[in-house]
Amino acid sequence: MRRRFFMFSILQIRAKARQTIAETPGAYLLALIPIILNIIIQLIASAQSNSWALQLASNPTPDLSFLISSSAFPFLYGILADLMTLSISLALFQVIYHYRDSVNFKDSFTLFSHQRFGSILATYLLKSLFLFLWGLISIIGFSIMFGGLIVAFMTAIFNQPSEDIVAVAGIMILLGSLMGVAGIALLLPQVYAYFLVEPLLFDQLAQDTYTGPFAVIKESRRLMKGYKMKGFILNLSFIGWEILVALSFGIVGIYVIPYYCASHMHFYQAVLDDRAMKEKLFQGTMP
């Protein structure tokens, strides 16, 4: 008897996601509020950048409170944007697993009223912390590289470049680049090891089997063994859409965000099905 391995394709995942979006009433409204907020934030950020440029022109050493406020606002909005995207994913998870059959624009905030919001937030924060720690090497490396570029640029403009300064800048750029690339090589496998944290979290909460954020992350790492490249290819397949989102100032995200979130949820089920099929093959229970 000939046995074959069945591996799902990214095309299948995306086709299922498009079908989910097309058949779910209100799906195209899910990202409406996040997109509107994003446009407003871009306008505020642009005004803030102009204000910062004017202050730097009048005072090359701006006060610390201005720098903190300028950095804190985009950081806090980034967290809010992540949680809104997580809320959209939760709504689509509930549709895919038949806990509901429609969604609306308010579902981009339903996460905040979820009875287990604390558990969701704790898992999100822990995953973010782990990824930050895994990415520290690349952050430090690229910071050194940009520092070297700034030294070289400033030296070329304001001073006669000395051999020592040029050598130091060159070493910073070279070592920083190598360190940054090595850091990314270390970070990427971890990004995709945690790729199923969100759907696993939703599944465990729905089935009341959630035992904590560490358990969710550990289970994601287990499930993603052998599937990291698939997750990478899924994300890579959305690059064209992401470019369109950027060019349209986020407006195309009304379609792309639910589309990607649905693809992510379907990817989770595809991994579960594929692993179950392989286990049956190895156990000899599959005809």
C-alpha positions as CSV (number, residue, x, y, z in Angstrom):
1,M,0.0,0.0,0.0
2,R,1.5,3.4,-1.0
3,R,1.3,6.1,1.6
4,R,1.7,9.7,0.8
5,F,2.3,12.8,3.0
6,F,-0.2,15.6,2.6
7,M,1.1,19.1,3.1
8,F,-1.3,22.0,2.9
9,S,-0.5,24.9,0.6
10,I,-0.5,28.6,1.3
11,L,-2.7,29.1,-1.7
12,Q,-5.3,26.9,0.0
13,I,-5.0,28.9,3.2
14,R,-5.5,32.2,1.4
15,A,-8.5,30.8,-0.6
16,K,-10.2,29.7,2.6
17,A,-9.5,33.1,4.1
18,R,-11.1,34.9,1.2
19,Q,-14.1,32.6,1.4
20,T,-14.5,33.4,5.1
21,I,-14.3,37.1,4.4
22,A,-16.7,36.9,1.5
23,E,-19.3,34.8,3.4
24,T,-19.2,36.7,6.7
25,P,-21.6,39.7,7.0
26,G,-19.7,42.8,8.2
27,A,-16.2,41.4,7.6
28,Y,-15.2,44.4,5.5
29,L,-16.2,46.7,8.4
30,L,-13.9,45.0,10.9
31,A,-10.9,47.2,10.2
32,L,-12.8,50.4,9.6
33,I,-12.1,52.0,13.1
34,P,-8.4,51.0,13.2
35,I,-7.9,52.4,9.7
36,I,-9.6,55.7,10.6
37,L,-7.5,55.9,13.8
38,N,-4.4,55.1,11.8
39,I,-5.0,58.0,9.4
40,I,-5.6,60.4,12.3
41,I,-2.4,59.2,14.1
42,Q,-0.4,59.7,10.9
43,L,-1.6,63.3,10.7
44,I,-0.8,63.8,14.4
45,A,2.6,62.2,13.9
46,S,3.3,64.5,10.9
47,A,2.4,67.6,12.9
48,Q,4.5,66.3,15.8
49,S,7.5,65.8,13.4
50,N,7.2,69.3,12.1
51,S,7.1,70.6,15.7
52,W,10.1,68.6,16.6
53,A,12.0,69.9,13.5
54,L,11.2,73.5,14.4
55,Q,12.3,72.9,18.0
56,L,15.6,71.4,16.9
57,A,16.2,74.3,14.6
58,S,15.7,76.8,17.4
59,N,17.2,74.6,20.1
60,P,19.6,71.8,19.1
61,T,19.3,70.1,22.5
62,P,15.5,69.8,23.2
63,D,14.4,69.1,26.8
64,L,13.9,65.5,28.0
65,S,10.2,65.8,28.5
66,F,9.7,66.6,24.8
67,L,11.7,63.6,23.7
68,I,9.8,61.3,26.1
69,S,6.4,62.5,25.0
70,S,7.4,62.2,21.3
71,S,8.5,58.6,21.8
72,A,5.7,57.5,24.2
73,F,2.8,58.4,21.9
74,P,3.7,56.1,19.0
75,F,4.7,53.4,21.4
76,L,1.3,53.4,23.2
77,Y,-0.5,53.6,19.9
78,G,1.5,50.6,18.6
79,I,0.2,48.6,21.6
80,L,-3.4,49.8,20.9
81,A,-3.1,48.9,17.2
82,D,-1.8,45.4,18.1
83,L,-4.7,44.8,20.5
84,M,-7.3,46.0,17.9
85,T,-5.8,43.6,15.3
86,L,-5.9,40.9,18.0
87,S,-9.6,41.7,18.5
88,I,-10.3,41.4,14.7
89,S,-8.5,38.0,14.8
90,L,-10.6,36.9,17.7
91,A,-13.8,37.8,15.9
92,L,-12.8,35.9,12.8
93,F,-11.7,32.9,14.9
94,Q,-15.2,32.8,16.4
95,V,-16.7,32.9,12.9
96,I,-14.4,30.2,11.5
97,Y,-15.1,27.9,14.5
98,H,-18.9,28.7,14.3
99,Y,-19.2,30.5,17.6
100,R,-20.9,33.3,15.6
101,D,-21.9,34.0,12.0
102,S,-21.5,37.7,11.6
103,V,-19.2,40.6,12.7
104,N,-19.4,44.4,12.7
105,F,-17.1,47.4,13.0
106,K,-17.4,47.4,16.8
107,D,-15.6,44.0,17.0
108,S,-12.2,45.8,16.6
109,F,-12.7,46.6,20.3
110,T,-14.6,43.6,21.7
111,L,-11.3,42.2,23.0
112,F,-11.4,44.9,25.7
113,S,-14.7,43.7,27.1
114,H,-13.8,40.0,26.9
115,Q,-14.3,38.3,30.2
116,R,-10.7,36.9,30.0
117,F,-9.1,40.2,28.8
118,G,-6.5,39.9,31.5
119,S,-5.4,36.5,30.2
120,I,-5.2,37.8,26.7
121,L,-3.2,40.9,27.6
122,A,-0.8,38.8,29.8
123,T,-0.2,36.4,26.9
124,Y,0.3,39.3,24.4
125,L,2.7,41.1,26.7
126,L,4.7,38.0,27.5
127,K,5.1,37.1,23.8
128,S,6.1,40.7,23.0
129,L,8.7,40.6,25.8
130,F,10.2,37.4,24.6
131,L,10.4,38.7,21.0
132,F,12.0,41.9,22.3
133,L,14.6,40.0,24.2
134,W,15.3,37.7,21.2
135,G,15.7,40.9,19.0
136,L,18.0,42.7,21.4
137,I,21.1,41.7,19.5
138,S,19.8,43.0,16.2
139,I,18.6,46.2,17.9
140,I,22.0,46.8,19.4
141,G,23.8,45.9,16.2
142,F,21.8,48.2,14.0
143,S,22.1,51.0,16.6
144,I,25.8,50.7,16.4
145,M,25.7,50.7,12.6
146,F,23.6,53.9,12.5
147,G,25.8,55.5,15.1
148,G,28.8,54.8,12.8
149,L,26.9,56.3,9.9
150,I,26.0,59.4,11.9
151,V,29.6,59.8,13.0
152,A,30.8,59.5,9.4
153,F,28.2,61.9,8.1
154,M,28.7,64.6,10.8
155,T,32.5,64.3,10.5
156,A,32.3,64.8,6.7
157,I,30.1,67.9,7.1
158,F,31.6,69.8,10.0
159,N,35.2,68.7,10.2
160,Q,38.1,67.5,8.1
161,P,37.8,63.8,8.5
162,S,40.7,62.3,10.3
163,E,41.9,58.8,9.7
164,D,41.2,57.7,13.2
165,I,37.5,58.9,13.1
166,V,37.0,57.4,9.7
167,A,38.4,54.1,11.0
168,V,36.2,54.1,14.1
169,A,33.1,54.9,12.0
170,G,34.0,52.2,9.5
171,I,34.4,49.6,12.3
172,M,31.1,50.7,13.9
173,I,29.3,50.3,10.6
174,L,30.9,46.9,9.8
175,L,30.5,45.4,13.2
176,G,27.0,46.8,13.7
177,S,25.9,45.5,10.3
178,L,27.2,42.0,11.1
179,M,25.7,42.0,14.6
180,G,22.3,43.3,13.2
181,V,22.2,40.6,10.5
182,A,23.2,37.9,13.0
183,G,20.4,39.2,15.4
184,I,17.8,38.9,12.7
185,A,18.9,35.4,11.9
186,L,18.4,34.6,15.6
187,L,15.1,36.4,15.9
188,L,13.2,35.1,12.8
189,P,13.0,31.4,13.9
190,Q,11.6,32.6,17.3
191,V,9.0,34.9,15.5
192,Y,7.6,31.8,13.7
193,A,7.9,29.6,16.8
194,Y,5.4,31.9,18.4
195,F,3.3,32.2,15.3
196,L,0.3,30.2,16.7
197,V,0.2,31.9,20.1
198,E,-2.9,33.9,19.2
199,P,-5.1,31.2,17.7
200,L,-4.0,28.8,20.4
201,L,-5.0,31.4,23.0
202,F,-8.4,31.9,21.5
203,D,-8.9,28.1,21.2
204,Q,-7.9,27.4,24.8
205,L,-10.1,30.2,26.1
206,A,-13.1,28.9,24.1
207,Q,-12.6,25.4,25.4
208,D,-11.7,26.6,29.0
209,T,-8.3,24.8,28.8
210,Y,-6.2,28.0,29.3
211,T,-3.6,27.5,32.0
212,G,-1.4,30.5,31.5
213,P,0.7,32.5,28.9
214,F,3.8,30.3,29.3
215,A,1.8,27.2,28.4
216,V,0.4,28.8,25.3
217,I,3.8,29.9,24.1
218,K,5.3,26.5,24.8
219,E,2.5,24.8,22.9
220,S,3.0,27.2,19.9
221,R,6.7,26.3,19.8
222,R,5.8,22.6,19.8
223,L,3.1,22.9,17.0
224,M,5.3,25.1,14.8
225,K,8.2,22.6,14.6
226,G,8.4,21.8,10.9
227,Y,6.0,24.6,9.9
228,K,8.1,27.8,10.5
229,M,8.9,28.1,6.8
230,K,5.2,27.7,6.0
231,G,4.4,30.6,8.3
232,F,7.2,32.7,6.8
233,I,5.9,32.0,3.3
234,L,2.4,33.0,4.4
235,N,3.6,36.3,5.6
236,L,5.8,36.7,2.5
237,S,2.8,36.2,0.3
238,F,1.2,39.3,1.8
239,I,4.1,41.7,0.9
240,G,2.4,43.0,-2.2
241,W,-0.8,43.8,-0.2
242,E,1.3,45.5,2.5
243,I,2.9,47.7,-0.1
244,L,-0.6,48.7,-1.3
245,V,-1.6,49.4,2.2
246,A,1.4,51.8,2.6
247,L,0.8,53.5,-0.7
248,S,-2.9,54.0,0.1
249,F,-2.1,55.5,3.6
250,G,-3.7,52.4,5.1
251,I,-7.1,52.6,3.3
252,V,-6.5,49.2,1.6
253,G,-6.1,47.7,5.1
254,I,-9.9,47.6,5.3
255,Y,-9.6,44.5,3.1
256,V,-6.1,43.3,3.9
257,I,-6.3,43.2,7.7
258,P,-9.3,40.9,7.9
259,Y,-7.9,38.9,5.0
260,Y,-4.6,38.3,6.8
261,C,-6.2,37.7,10.2
262,A,-8.5,35.0,8.6
263,S,-5.5,33.5,6.9
264,H,-3.6,33.3,10.2
265,M,-6.6,31.5,11.9
266,H,-6.9,29.1,9.0
267,F,-3.2,28.4,9.1
268,Y,-3.6,27.2,12.7
269,Q,-6.3,24.7,11.7
270,A,-4.2,23.5,8.8
271,V,-1.3,22.8,11.1
272,L,-3.5,20.9,13.5
273,D,-5.0,18.8,10.6
274,D,-1.6,18.2,9.0
275,R,0.0,17.1,12.2
276,A,-3.0,14.8,13.0
277,M,-2.8,13.2,9.5
278,K,1.0,12.6,9.9
279,E,0.5,11.0,13.3
280,K,-2.1,8.6,11.8
281,L,0.4,7.8,9.0
282,F,3.2,7.0,11.5
283,Q,0.9,5.0,13.7
284,G,-0.4,3.0,10.7
285,T,-4.1,3.8,11.4
286,M,-4.7,5.7,8.1
287,P,-6.0,3.7,5.2
